[in-house]
């Protein structure tokens, strides 16, 4: 039985991310779009466990890594998820792994 990401060491998480990215690359080459998306999402979840949630500030706006024209306002955090809403969205609250946020490039409050 596999360990949960929260139980893995940094080394194990990095190994898992590399493995998932390789599976995603192969799926993409074979044109398996859904399988590619699943492996990429799992890799993002594993990456979230390598990050410090305290680096994400409530109320701040961050650019999304894989959607550079989309901004996300974090209202609060729970574990490795940031809860808030997309600035160009319909205003519904959603939770995303903190690894989807570009931390180094904070956007001033608007």
N, C-alpha and C positions, 0 to 999 in steps of 0.2 A: 504494500500500500504506500502510495506517495505521501510525502509530508505536505502540510499546508504551507503556503508561502510565509506565513507568520512564524512558522517553526524553523525555517531554513536559515542557515548562516549566510553571510554576505557572499562567500565563495559559491555556495550552493545556488543562491539566487542568480548570480552572474552566469553560472553554468546553465541553469534553466533558461535564462533569457537568450543565451546564445543558441541553445537547442531549439527554442521556439522560433527564433528569427530564421534559422536554417529551414525549419519546416515551412514557415511562411514563404520564404524565397522559393522553395520547390513547388509549393502550391500555386504561387503566382506564375511561375514558368509553365505550369501545366494548365493554366487558365482556370483554376479552381478558386474563383473569387470568394466564395463563402468560407472555404477552408482557410484561405489567406487571412481573411478578416478575423476569424476565430483565433488563430495563432498570434496575430499582431495584438489583439486585445488582451490575450493571456500574458504576452510579454510586457505590455503596459502595466498590467496588474502586478507582475513580479517586480518591475522597476519601482513601483510605488513603495514597496517595502524596503527599498534601498534609500529612500528619501526621508528627510526630517519634516514631518508635518508642521512643525513650528515655523518653518521657512515660509509657509503660506499664511498670509494675514487676512483675517476676516474683514470684509468690506472692500478689499482691493480688487482691481480688475487685472486679469492676466490674459495674454494671448494664448490660444490653444496651439500646441506644437504641430499637429498634423493638419490644422486648419488655420493658416496664418492670417486670414482675414476675419476670423471669428474671435471675439473677446468674451470672457466669462467672469462674472462678478461672484466672488466667493462670499457667501453669507455666514457659513460656519463649516467646521470640519468634524468628521466622525471617523476615527481610525485613519486609514489612508485614502479616504474619500473627501473631496471638497463638494459641498452642497451649495447650490446657487442657481444662477440662470445665465443663459447666453444673451449677450447684449442685443443681438439682432434676432432673437427668437421671440416666441409667443409669451414669454414671461413665466412659463411653468418651471417650477423648481426641479432640478435634476442633480444626481450625484455622479461625479466622474473621478477616476483615479487621479491623485495629485500629480502623477507622472505625466499627465496630459498638459499640465500648465507650464508655461515658460516662466520660470521664477526670476531669472536674471534680467528679464525685460519687463519690469512692472510698468503698468500704465497708470498715470495719475488719476485720482478719483474724478469722476465727471458729474 
